[in-house]
Amino acid sequence: MAECITCEEEYSDKRLELGYETCLECGQEEATSVIRARNRRTLAKIAPAAAAAGEFDGIEKRDDWADEKNNIEEKEDESR
């Protein structure tokens, strides 16, 4: 088993063969932060006045992945 470079938990060797050095959770967190940074840059180009006013600061507080994960867990609980 491979070891995540971020949290030191073990993850699948197949994932390491694909070139990922992190577990799924850490990889998702990293991908989410990269996506948010890109979105902020794009929005700042589109609406520089709004970016200067700090209107895009709330974007980082969204956590759609956690909401989706909670919905899946609720559906699993209901099916039991």
Stockholm file with secondary structure:
# STOCKHOLM 1.0

chainA/1-80         MAECITCEEEYSDKRLELGYETCLECGQEEATSVIRARNRRTLAKIAPAAAAAGEFDGIEKRDDWADEKNNIEEKEDESR
#=GR chainA/1-80 SS CEECTTTCCEECHHHHHTTCCSCHHHHHHHHHHHHHHHHHHHHHHHCHHHHHHTTTGGGGGCCHHHHHHHHHHHHHHHHC
#=GC SS_cons        CEECTTTCCEECHHHHHTTCCSCHHHHHHHHHHHHHHHHHHHHHHHCHHHHHHTTTGGGGGCCHHHHHHHHHHHHHHHHC
//
